[in-house]
């Protein structure tokens, strides 16, 4: 790039050539088409509302009924459009995935005796976004995002992101979970295993929103706390949870 540094490579996300940049560009340019489509749907809703009012002998109220149904249809269509765009926020860099997942975990688990530690790492090794310790055991959770059309699936026990193998994503998290468990077991003398999970903030997950492959559970962020709560309780006592959380806070480096 003329005038650019030969030592610092430009970030495509800010040069107008990244998938995120094109996605936002096309989204903005398609706004008039979405509005026209919404007007058509609202008009159809108006006709249906009037027809329903006449069907139930409410001729005087038929214009109002038509407007109500048209408003509901238009509002619903706007919400679906907004939700589809909002779902790409982490992938586009507009929001931080770890902040979203951390808030969900605390809101759902704190009152149930779970401890959530953010941004932890073994010195010199890979880091994770969240470590969860509670009655059902231990979990590490990382956050990632793929383009909206990337299919996340398991075939023959192997993880795939679109047509690419997912082993390079799964293996480091599984190894980090094992390393964390080894450290906590050694320091506390409480035998523990840690389940690795990956919160996928954007991408196409199958119906149900969960994929389990190569020792890793990938799921929608809102399902992380639900999966943790579904684990059988009684694995750890309150005293053990406190010891493990205190040890993790001391031994695991903040990132």
C-alpha positions in Angstrom: 0.0 0.0 0.0 1.6 3.4 -1.0 2.7 5.3 2.1 2.0 2.3 4.3 4.5 0.7 6.7 6.4 -2.4 5.6 6.5 -3.5 9.2 2.9 -3.0 10.2 0.4 -4.7 7.9 -2.9 -2.9 7.4 -6.0 -4.3 9.1 -8.4 -5.2 6.3 -11.4 -4.4 8.6 -10.6 -0.7 8.2 -9.5 -0.7 4.5 -12.9 -1.3 2.9 -12.0 -4.8 1.8 -13.1 -7.0 4.7 -16.3 -9.1 4.8 -17.6 -7.0 7.7 -17.2 -3.8 5.7 -19.0 -5.2 2.7 -21.8 -6.6 4.9 -22.5 -3.3 6.4 -22.3 -1.5 3.0 -24.8 -3.9 1.4 -27.0 -3.7 4.5 -27.2 0.1 4.3 -27.8 0.1 0.5 -30.6 -2.5 0.8 -32.5 -0.3 3.3 -34.9 1.1 0.7 -35.8 -2.4 -0.5 -36.5 -3.5 3.0 -38.7 -0.5 3.6 -40.7 -1.2 0.4 -41.1 -4.8 1.4 -42.3 -3.7 4.8 -44.9 -1.4 3.3 -46.2 -4.2 1.1 -46.5 -6.6 4.1 -48.2 -3.9 6.2 -50.7 -3.3 3.4 -51.5 -7.0 3.3 -51.8 -6.9 7.1 -54.3 -4.0 6.7 -56.4 -6.0 4.3 -56.4 -9.1 6.6 -57.4 -6.9 9.6 -60.3 -5.4 7.7 -61.4 -8.8 6.5 -61.3 -10.3 10.0 -63.4 -7.4 11.3 -66.0 -7.9 8.6 -66.0 -11.6 9.2 -67.0 -11.0 12.8 -69.6 -8.3 12.0 -67.4 -5.4 13.2 -67.7 -3.2 10.1 -67.5 0.0 12.1 -64.2 -1.1 13.6 -62.7 -2.5 10.4 -60.4 0.4 9.6 -59.0 0.3 13.1 -58.5 -3.4 13.0 -56.7 -3.1 9.7 -54.4 -0.5 11.1 -53.7 -2.6 14.2 -52.8 -5.7 12.1 -50.7 -3.5 9.7 -48.8 -2.0 12.6 -48.1 -5.5 14.1 -46.9 -6.8 10.8 -44.7 -3.8 10.1 -43.3 -3.9 13.7 -42.6 -7.6 13.5 -40.9 -7.3 10.2 -38.7 -4.4 11.5 -37.8 -6.4 14.6 -36.7 -9.4 12.5 -34.5 -7.2 10.3 -33.0 -5.5 13.4 -32.4 -8.9 15.1 -30.6 -10.4 12.1 -28.3 -7.3 11.9 -27.8 -7.2 15.7 -26.8 -10.8 15.7 -23.7 -9.9 13.6 -22.5 -7.2 16.1 -19.6 -9.2 17.6 -18.5 -10.4 14.1 -18.6 -6.8 12.9 -16.6 -5.6 15.9 -19.4 -3.5 17.2 -19.7 -5.4 20.5 -17.4 -7.6 22.6 -18.4 -11.2 22.9 -16.8 -11.7 26.3 -18.8 -8.9 27.7 -22.1 -10.3 26.5 -21.4 -13.9 27.6 -20.0 -12.8 31.0 -23.1 -10.8 31.8 -25.4 -13.7 30.8 -23.4 -16.1 33.0 -23.4 -13.9 36.1 -27.1 -13.1 35.7 -28.1 -16.8 35.5 -25.5 -18.5 37.7 -24.4 -16.2 40.5 -27.5 -16.9 42.7 -27.0 -20.6 42.3 -23.6 -20.7 44.0 -21.5 -20.4 40.8 -18.3 -18.3 40.6 -17.4 -16.7 37.3 -13.9 -15.5 36.7 -13.1 -13.5 33.5 -9.9 -13.3 31.4 -7.7 -16.0 32.9 -4.5 -17.7 31.7 -1.7 -20.0 32.9 1.4 -17.9 32.6 3.0 -18.4 29.2 0.0 -20.4 27.9 -3.3 -19.8 26.2 -5.9 -17.6 27.9 -9.7 -18.1 28.1 -12.5 -15.6 28.5 -14.4 -17.2 31.4 -13.9 -19.8 34.1 -17.0 -21.1 35.8 -16.9 -23.0 39.1 -20.0 -24.3 40.8 -21.9 -27.2 42.2 -22.0 -29.0 38.8 -18.3 -28.8 38.2 -16.0 -26.5 36.1 -16.2 -25.0 32.7 -14.0 -22.7 30.6 -15.8 -20.6 27.9 -14.3 -18.7 25.1 -16.0 -16.4 22.6 -15.8 -16.5 18.8 -17.7 -15.3 15.8 -17.9 -16.3 12.2 -19.5 -14.8 9.2 -23.4 -15.1 9.2 -23.4 -17.7 6.4 -20.7 -20.0 8.0 -22.3 -23.4 8.9 -21.0 -24.8 12.1 -21.5 -28.6 12.2 -20.2 -32.0 13.2 -19.7 -34.7 10.6 -18.3 -38.1 11.5 -17.2 -36.7 14.9 -15.2 -33.9 13.3 -15.9 -30.2 13.7 -16.4 -28.1 10.6 -16.7 -24.4 10.0 -18.2 -24.3 6.5 -15.9 -26.5 4.5 -12.9 -26.1 6.8 -11.9 -28.4 9.6 -12.4 -27.0 13.1 -9.5 -28.9 14.8 -7.3 -25.8 15.1 -10.1 -24.2 17.1 -11.1 -27.2 19.2 -7.7 -28.6 20.1 -6.2 -25.5 21.9 -9.4 -25.1 24.1 -9.4 -28.7 25.0 -5.7 -28.6 25.9 -6.3 -25.4 27.9 -9.1 -27.0 29.9 -6.8 -29.9 30.7 -4.0 -27.6 31.8 -6.3 -25.5 34.0 -7.7 -28.7 35.6 -4.2 -30.0 36.2 -3.1 -26.8 37.9 -6.2 -26.5 40.1 -6.0 -30.2 41.1 -2.3 -29.8 42.0 -2.8 -26.6 44.0 -6.0 -27.6 45.8 -5.7 -31.4 45.9 -9.3 -31.5 44.8 -9.6 -33.7 41.7 -11.4 -31.8 39.0 -12.0 -31.9 35.3 -13.0 -28.9 33.2 -15.4 -28.9 30.3 -14.4 -26.6 27.4 -17.2 -24.6 25.6 -17.1 -22.0 22.9 -19.8 -19.3 22.6 -20.5 -18.7 18.9 -21.9 -15.2 18.5 -22.4 -15.4 14.7 -22.6 -18.3 12.3 -25.1 -21.0 11.5 -25.6 -23.5 14.3 -28.0 -26.4 13.8 -31.5 -26.5 15.3 -31.1 -26.4 19.1 -28.1 -24.1 18.9 -25.5 -26.7 20.1 -22.7 -28.7 18.4 -20.5 -31.2 20.3 -17.4 -32.3 18.5 -13.7 -33.1 19.2 -14.1 -32.7 22.9 -15.6 -29.2 22.5 -19.2 -27.8 23.0 -20.1 -25.0 20.7 -23.3 -23.2 21.4 -25.2 -19.9 21.3 -24.1 -17.6 24.1 -27.6 -17.6 25.7 -27.4 -21.4 26.1 -24.1 -21.5 28.0 -25.7 -20.9 31.4 -28.5 -23.3 30.6 -26.1 -26.1 29.8 -24.2 -25.5 33.0 -27.3 -25.5 35.1 -28.4 -28.7 33.5 -25.3 -30.5 34.9 -26.0 -32.8 37.9 -25.3 -30.9 41.1 -23.4 -32.1 44.1 -20.1 -32.5 42.3 -18.5 -29.8 44.4 -19.4 -28.5 47.9 -19.6 -24.9 48.8 -16.3 -25.1 50.6 -14.6 -26.7 47.5 -16.1 -24.1 45.2 -14.6 -21.4 47.4 -11.2 -23.0 47.6 -11.1 -23.5 43.8 -12.3 -20.0 43.0 -9.7 -18.5 45.4 -6.9 -20.6 44.0 -7.9 -19.8 40.4 -7.9 -16.1 41.2 -4.5 -16.4 42.7 -2.8 -18.8 40.4 -4.3 -17.9 37.0 -3.0 -14.7 35.5 -5.4 -12.0 34.5 -5.3 -11.2 30.8 
